[in-house]
Amino acid sequence: MKTLLVPIHRAGWPFIAIFAVCALLLNLVSGALGAVGIVLTLWCIYFFRNPDRVTPTRDGLVISPADGVVQLIDQAAPPEELEMGDAKRWRVCVFMNVFNVHVNRIPISGTISKLSYRPGKFLNASLDKASEFNERQSLSLDFGDGRDIAFVQIAGLVARRILCEVREGQVMKTGERFGLIRFGSRVDVYLPEGVEPLVSVGQTSVAGETVIADTNAKEPARSGEIR
């Protein structure tokens, strides 16, 4: 039963209610339209699912903040509004399609040091320039040993609402939920300086579970190939 009755994020209930009412109204017009409305309502419920995850708890592990495909791995400076300097770090970008879980999770334990929201465009979130031009919510987190990490919720082509539910100064644990992006989007992680990514482009990541880096490891960035 636990696999069937997945919790729903509270932000989804108003949308589910709207979809359900529309389905009822469409059914009054036509049974076929009503069936379409039911399918869309079920999809809406599916979109806002909020499952529990089993998060690795070893110190130093950086966990994916989002479900989806690792779309891009490169080196880039964190968003300027976070005031983390212009030195380039490894960046891991996870793209979420409309069928992924969209609840986002804290990548590593620490204290939220800065939040910054910036309005912008709604380009396809899979494009590299989306990091610069799209609407975004940027967060930096200090994990207590002089190092920090940044992660950014980026709106996409369909996404029109970023929900961030943490505050500056809040102490968080790895894998805790911190927000949601509605209807397709992306999350970028800027690793601490000197830390290499342990995932490859094209891999599927699971929020709160997939290890994307290890701040205690000395191994170089990993590569991968389709097999």
C-alpha positions in Angstrom: 0.0 0.0 0.0 2.9 2.4 0.7 4.0 2.3 -2.9 0.4 3.2 -4.1 -0.6 5.8 -1.6 2.3 8.3 -2.1 1.9 11.5 -0.1 0.9 14.6 -2.1 2.7 18.0 -1.6 0.3 20.4 0.0 1.0 23.0 -2.7 -0.6 20.6 -5.2 -4.1 20.3 -3.7 -5.5 23.6 -5.1 -4.4 22.5 -8.6 -5.8 19.0 -8.1 -9.1 20.6 -7.1 -9.2 22.8 -10.1 -8.4 19.9 -12.4 -11.1 17.8 -10.8 -13.7 20.5 -11.2 -12.8 21.0 -14.8 -13.1 17.3 -15.4 -16.6 17.3 -13.9 -17.6 20.3 -16.1 -16.1 18.6 -19.2 -18.1 15.5 -18.4 -21.3 17.5 -18.5 -20.4 18.5 -22.1 -19.1 15.1 -23.3 -18.2 11.8 -21.9 -15.0 11.8 -24.0 -14.0 15.2 -22.7 -14.7 14.1 -19.2 -12.4 11.1 -19.7 -9.7 13.5 -20.8 -10.3 15.6 -17.7 -10.0 12.6 -15.5 -6.7 11.6 -17.1 -5.3 15.2 -16.6 -6.5 15.2 -13.0 -4.7 11.9 -12.4 -1.6 13.3 -14.0 -1.8 16.4 -11.7 -2.0 14.1 -8.7 1.0 12.2 -10.0 3.0 15.4 -10.6 2.6 16.6 -7.0 3.6 13.3 -5.4 5.9 13.7 -2.5 7.5 10.3 -1.7 9.9 9.6 1.2 13.5 8.9 0.2 16.3 6.9 1.9 19.1 9.4 2.1 22.8 8.3 2.7 23.9 9.9 6.0 27.7 9.7 5.8 29.3 13.0 6.4 30.6 14.7 3.3 28.2 13.2 0.7 26.5 15.6 -1.7 23.1 14.3 -2.7 21.1 15.2 -5.8 18.5 17.9 -4.9 16.2 16.8 -7.8 14.8 13.9 -9.7 15.8 13.8 -13.4 18.6 13.5 -15.9 22.0 15.1 -15.4 21.8 17.4 -18.3 25.1 19.3 -18.0 28.3 19.1 -16.0 30.7 22.0 -16.4 32.6 24.7 -14.5 30.9 28.0 -13.7 30.8 30.7 -11.0 27.8 30.6 -8.7 25.1 33.2 -9.4 26.4 36.7 -8.6 23.5 37.5 -6.3 24.8 34.9 -3.8 28.1 36.9 -3.4 30.3 33.7 -3.4 32.9 35.1 -5.7 33.7 34.6 -9.3 35.9 31.5 -9.0 34.6 28.7 -11.2 33.4 25.5 -9.5 32.0 22.2 -10.8 28.4 22.6 -11.6 25.9 19.7 -11.9 22.6 20.5 -13.7 19.6 18.2 -13.2 16.7 18.6 -15.6 13.2 17.6 -14.5 10.5 16.7 -17.0 6.8 16.9 -16.2 6.8 13.3 -15.1 9.5 13.6 -12.5 8.9 14.2 -8.8 9.4 18.0 -8.4 10.0 18.2 -4.7 13.5 19.5 -4.2 15.9 18.4 -1.4 18.9 19.8 0.5 22.1 18.4 -1.0 24.2 18.4 2.2 23.7 19.3 5.8 24.5 22.8 6.9 23.1 26.3 7.5 21.3 28.3 4.8 23.5 31.4 4.5 21.7 33.3 1.7 18.6 33.2 -0.3 18.0 35.3 -3.5 15.1 35.3 -5.9 15.5 36.8 -9.4 12.8 37.1 -12.0 13.6 36.3 -15.5 12.6 34.5 -18.7 11.0 31.0 -19.1 13.3 29.4 -21.7 13.6 25.7 -22.0 15.3 24.6 -18.8 17.5 22.1 -20.7 19.3 25.0 -22.4 22.6 26.1 -20.9 21.6 29.8 -21.0 18.6 29.0 -18.8 21.0 29.3 -15.8 21.6 32.9 -16.7 18.4 34.2 -18.1 15.5 32.2 -16.5 13.6 33.0 -13.4 15.5 31.5 -10.4 15.7 31.0 -6.7 19.4 30.8 -5.6 20.5 29.4 -2.2 23.9 29.1 -0.6 24.6 26.8 2.3 27.5 26.7 4.7 28.3 23.3 6.1 30.5 24.3 9.0 34.1 23.6 7.9 34.7 26.8 6.0 33.3 25.5 2.8 30.0 26.2 1.1 27.8 25.0 -1.7 25.2 26.7 -3.9 22.1 25.3 -5.5 19.6 27.0 -7.8 16.0 26.3 -8.6 15.4 27.4 -12.2 12.0 27.8 -13.9 11.5 26.3 -17.3 9.4 26.5 -20.4 6.3 25.3 -18.7 7.2 26.1 -15.1 5.8 29.4 -13.8 6.2 29.1 -10.0 9.2 28.4 -7.8 8.4 27.5 -4.2 11.2 27.8 -1.6 10.2 26.9 1.9 13.4 27.6 3.9 14.8 30.8 5.4 18.3 32.3 6.0 19.9 30.9 9.1 17.9 27.7 9.0 19.9 24.5 9.8 19.1 21.7 7.4 19.9 18.1 7.1 20.9 16.3 3.9 17.8 15.1 2.0 15.3 17.4 3.8 12.7 18.9 1.5 13.2 22.6 0.8 11.0 23.5 -2.1 9.1 22.7 -5.3 9.1 23.9 -8.9 5.8 23.5 -10.8 5.6 21.8 -14.2 9.1 21.1 -15.6 12.3 22.8 -14.6 15.9 22.4 -13.4 18.2 22.5 -10.4 21.9 23.4 -10.6 24.4 22.5 -7.9 27.7 24.4 -7.6 30.0 22.1 -5.7 32.5 23.4 -3.1 35.8 24.5 -4.6 38.1 21.5 -5.3 35.3 18.9 -5.1 34.8 16.8 -8.2 31.4 15.5 -9.5 30.8 11.7 -9.2 28.0 11.5 -11.8 28.1 11.8 -15.6 25.9 13.5 -18.2 23.0 11.4 -19.1 22.6 9.7 -15.7 19.3 9.6 -14.0 19.4 11.0 -10.5 17.0 10.5 -7.6 16.5 13.5 -5.2 17.6 12.7 -1.7 19.3 9.4 -2.7 21.8 9.8 -5.6 25.3 10.8 -4.5 26.6 13.4 -6.9 29.8 14.3 -5.1 31.8 13.5 -2.0 33.6 16.4 -0.2 35.9 14.0 1.5 37.0 12.1 -1.7 40.1 12.8 -3.7 39.2 11.0 -6.9 38.8 12.9 -10.2 35.5 13.6 -11.9 33.9 10.5 -13.2 33.1 9.8 -16.8 30.4 7.4 -18.2 29.2 5.8 -21.4 26.0 4.3 -22.7 26.0 0.5 -22.5 
